[in-house]
Amino acid sequence: MTITALNTATIQRRTLVVLMLSVGPAGMGMAGGFAATSLAAKDITGSDGLATLAATMFSIGGAVAAASLARYMDKHGRRPGLLIGWTVAGVGSFVACVAVLTNMYLLLVLGALAIGVGNGTNLAARYAAADLALPDHRARTIGVLVWASSIGSVLGPSVALGPTGWFAEQLNLPTLAGPYLMGTLVFVVAGAVVHTQLRPDPLTLANSLEQTTTNPTQQSRLSSFVAIAQNRSALIAVGAMAIGQAVMVAIMTVTPLHMQNDHETQIIGLVISVHIVGMFFFAPMVGWLVDRLSNTVMIGSAGIILFVGAELASHTDPADSIGVFFGLFLVGLGWSFAMIAGSSLLTGVFASHERANVQGAADFLMVASGALAGSVSGKIVEISSFASLSHWYGVAALSLVLLAAYPLFTKVEPK
């Protein structure tokens, strides 16, 4: 059957719906597991540093998965790659549950690492949504899928640190085993939806539509990073995503520990949920703005929003949650601006047969920057304070304004 523009539009709408139905539950498993991991690690070890290290495994798992899954998808399509990623995450949730039952820190670290693969998979899903999108609808399509993630991600921490904990107690299990039981279930659901319904595969179809005019060649892992380094628009895109991720992860990772002695776990879960609202809920509007304004304007705006949010959190005492609520919300919103604008810019730079590997390399750099920031955040708080960490990461976010201004001094015009 000849694929017409009408056929492609219909397939694109179906693809977006299927991806929304899968990233919703997957986001719930990711956010719930993240909210529980630093608390579970602190219970097991008594160390803030080891607690944040365990939570950082989510970012490391996402970084490891990003490039590997992209390379696999480049050969086999989006559907099998998404299925593998969410399956690994489901196994990781089960392993983390066993870690809580046995008080084994190393097992918790391994479980968190595997759950982090689900994070890399969720990131790859946004590119799957954009494979068949029209250029002037690309950012809003990414935004809609990011928004769909919010349904599960916003519920995740509150449910994980509330009802699932109660359910675990009814089974005579530790409270923090509940979030991981939930994660095991929802990742299975996400994998089942994409495996049975994501047909035809969007990347495979996009490649076939372009092969009449292009001759794709197999890229090496290194060549994807080289391609980014040699394209100034791609560097701006990846820089925006990486800096936004680093600022967001560093502050979010230590916030539960900052509040732990002054608030119940449900309040902590609510703060993380509000933060995730900022990350995901306004994504369609952010995407709409990206499609109509310069990507660089949105990247510069991201830096300002991240700075204001970080400063609000920085100047809030642990016993006063209001500033943390508003601060973490703005940090999430700033991340949304940076991630959607950067993803849209990056996708538009490369042809479909180049995208998967380059996108994987970009996500590796983005998630790795978050992993590095998260891994040192606990130690920074131990040596200094949460206020100092949040302040200086906020200052670092202002570098996005300089990044956005870069095209003004060159011949580059990202959009």
N, C-alpha and C positions, 0 to 999 in steps of 0.2 A: 504493500500500500504506500502510495506517495504521501509524504508528510507535508501538508500545506500549512500556511500561517495559522489558519483556523484550527487545524488539528493540534498544532504546537501550543496554541493558547489554551485549548481544552486540557491537554496533557499537563501543562504548567499549573493550571488551577488544581487539578487532581493531585499533582505532586506536592503542592504547597499544603493541601489539606492533610494528606498522609503524613507529611513531616511534622505538621502541627500536632497531630494525634500521637506521635511518637516522642517528640521532644518534651511534651508536657509531663508525662510520667517520669521520663529520664531526668528532667530537671528537678523533679521532686526528690528523687533518690540522691542526686548529687548534693542539693542544698541541705537535705536532712542529714546526710552523712557528714558533710562538712561542719555543720553546727554541732554535731555530737562528738567529733573526733578530738578536738583540743580538750574538751571536758573529760572525755574518757581517758585520754593520755595523761592528763593531770591527775586524775584519780589513781591511775596505775603507778605513776612515777613520782608525783609530787613536785615536778619540775616544770616551770613555765617554758624553759628552753626546749625541753623534750616534747612538751605539748604542742608548741608551734611547729616543731620539726615534723611531728606526725601529721599535722594539718597541711603542711607544705607538700607532703607526698601527693596530695591531690593535684597540685600544679606540676610536680615532676612527672606524675603519671600522664597528665595531659600533654606535656611537652614530648615525652617519649612516644605517645600515641600519634601525635599530630603528623610528623613526617612519615612514620611507618604506615599509618592508615592511608595517607594521601598517595603514597607510592602504590599501595595495594589497590586503591580505588582507580588509579590511573590505568591499571591493567585490567581490572575486573568490574569496575563500575561502583557507584555510590552504595547500592543496596547491600551487597555482601560486606562491604567495609563497615557500614553502620551496624549491621547485625553482629559482626565480630566484636566491635567496640563495646556495645551494650551488653553482650554476653559476658565479656571479661569483667565489666563493672558489676554485674550481678553476682558473679563468683566472688569478687572482692568484697561485696557487702556481706556475704555469708561468712567469709574468712574474718572480717572485722567483728562480726557478731560472736564468733567463737573466741576471738581475742578478749572481748569484754567478759565472757563467761569464765575464761581461764586466767585473766589478769596477765596476759602475755603481751608486752609492749611491742616486741618485734613482729608478732603476728598482726597487731593492729596497724603497724607501719606498712606491712605488705598488703593488707586489705585496703588501706587508704590509697596506696599506690595504684592498685587495680581499679578502684572506684574512679581514680583520676583519669583512667583511660576513657571512662564515660564522659568526662569533661571534654577531652579531645574530640570525642565522637559528636557531642552536641555542637561543638564549634564547627566541625566538618559539615554538619547538617545545614548550616546557614548558607554554605557555598552550594550545596545541592539544590537549595531553593532558588539560587540565582543562576543556575546553569542554563535554564531556558527563558529567563526573564528578559524583557526588552531593556535596552540600555537606560532609557529614561524612567524605568520602573525598578531598576535593580536594587537601589538602596531601600526603597519602601518594602520590597519583597523580603530582603534581609531583615528589615525592621519588624515585619509581621511575624516572621518565624522567631525572632528574638522575643517578641511579645508573647508568643505562644509558650515559650520556655518559662515565662513568668508565672503562668498559672500553677505549674507544679513547683517552681522554685520559691515562690512566695509562700505557698502552703508548707513546703518542706520543713523549714526550721520549726515553725509553730506546731505542726503535727508531730514532728520527730521528738521535740522536747515536751510534748504534752500528751495527746492521746496514745501514741505508740508506746510511750514510756509506761502509761497506765496499763495498757494491754500486756506489756511484758511482765509487769508486776503481778497481774492476774495469773500468769503462767509460772509464777515464782522464779522469774528471771530478773537480772539486774535491769534497772530502768533504762540505761543507755544501750541495752541490747535491742530495744524496740526500733530505733531508727534504722538499724542495719537489717532487721527483718523486713521492714517496709521497703528498703532499698533493693533487697533481693527480688521482691515481688514486682516492683514497678519497672526495673530494668528488663525483666523477662517480658513484661507487657510491651515495652518500647520495641524490643527486638522482634517480637511476634508481629506487631503492626507493620513495621517496615519490611519484614521478610515476605509477608503475604500480600501487601498492597502496593509497594513502590514499584510498579510496572507500568510502562517501560522505564528503564533506568535513565534518569535525566542526563547524567554525564555521557553515557553511551550514545544517547540520542543526539545530544549537542555535538559530539564528535562526528557522528555520521552526517549531520547536516553541514558541517564545515569541511568535510573531507573532499568535497568537490572542488575546493579552491585551495586546500592546504595539503601539505605532505608531512604529517606529524612524525617526529623522531623520538625515540626513547631517551629520556633525560636521566642523568646520574643524580645521586643525592647532592653532590657538590654543585652541579650545574644550576640547580634551583636557587641556591644561595647566591651564586655568581650572577644569575639573571636579576635578582633583586638588587644586588650591589651595583650593577651597571645601569640601572634604571632609576633616575632621580625621583620620579613620581612614586615608584614602588618603595623607595627608601622613606619617603615622607609617610606613606601609608603604613608601613611596618613600624616606623618610629612612633607614630601616633598610637597604634595598638599596643606596642610594647611598653611605652611609658604609662599609658592609662592603666594597663594591667598591673604594672609594678606598684603604682600608687594605691590602687584599689585593694590588691591582695595584702599588701603590707599592713594597711590600716584595718581591714576587715579581719585578718587573722588574729590580731591581738585584742580586738574589741571585746570578745567574750571573757577573756582573762582580766581585762581592765574592769569589767563590771561584776565579776563573779562574786566578790566579797560583799557587795552592797545590794544585789538584786537576785530574785529567784530566776531559775533557769527559763521559765516561761517569758519573763521580761526580756531576757537576753535573746531568746528566740524571736520575739517580736521585733527587736531592734534589727536583727539580721534580716527578717522578713521585709521591714521597711526599706532597708538598704537594697534588697533585691527588687522591690517595687521600682526604685530609682533606676536600677540596672536595666530592667526589662519592660516595665509597664508602658512607658511612653515611647518605646522603640518605633512603632509605626509612624508616630508624629515626627520623631527624629529622622527616620528614613525619608519621609515626605519632604522635610526641610533640606536634607542632603541632595535629593533629586532636583531641587529648585535653586539652591544656593551653592556657592563654591565649597568644595570639600575642605579647602584650607580654612575657610571661615568657621566651619563646624569644628575643625580640629583645634583652632585657636580658642573657640568658645569652650571646648572640653577642658582645656588647661585652666581657664578662669574658674569654671564650675568646680573642678577638682580642688583647686586652691581654697576656695571659699568653704567647701565642705570639710576639708582637712583642718582648716583653722577653727571652725566651729567645734569639731570634735576635740581639737587640741586644748581649747580653753574651757572644757567642761569637766568638772570634778566627777569622780566615779559614782558618787551618791546621787548626782543630778543627771537623769537620763535624757532630758529634753534636748540638750545640745548635741548629744550623741545621736539621738533619733534624727534630727535635722541634718547634722553633719554627714552621717552615713548615707542618708537619702541622697544628698548632693554628690557625694563621692560616687555612688552608683549611677546617678544621672550623667555625670561627667564621663564615666567609663563608657556609657552607652553612646554618647556623642563620638568619642574617639574610636570605638570599635566599629560602629556602623559606617562612619565616614571613611575610616581606613580600609575596611573590607570592601566597600563599594569601589573606592579608588583602585585598589589592588586588582579586583576582578576585571575592571575595565581596561587595564593595561595590557593583559595577556590574552591570547587566543584560547579557545576552549581546550585544545589538545595540550596546552602548556599549563593550564590553570591548576589542576589538581596537585601536581608536585610543588609548584610555586606557592600555592595556598598552604600546603602542608609545611613548607619551610617557614613561611611567615608565621603560622600559628605556633610552630616550634619556638621561634624567637620570642613571640609574644608571651606564651605560657612559661617559657624558661625565665624570662625577666620577672614574671610574677613569682615563680618558684624561688629565685634568688632573693627577691625582696622579702618574701614570706619567711624564708629560712633564717634570715638575720634579724627579723623584726622582734622575735622573743628576746634575743640577746641584747638588742638595743634597749628594750624596755627594762630588762634586768639591770643594765648598766646605767641607764638614764631614766626615762619615764615615757609613758604613753603620750603625754603632751608633747614632749620633744620629738618623738618619732613622727607623730601626726603633723606637727608643724613643718619639719624639714622635708617630708614627702610632699606636703602641699607646695612648698617652694619649688621642689623638683618638677611638679606638674606644670609650673609656669613655662617650662622649656617647650611645651606644646605651642605656646604663643610664638616663640621664636621659630619653631619648625613650620608653623603655618605661614609666617612671614617670609620664609626662605625663597619661595617662587618670585617674590617681588624684586629680588636682587639677582635673579637668573632669568634665562629664557624659557624655563620650565613653566608650563601651564597645566597642572594636574587635571583641571576641569574648566 
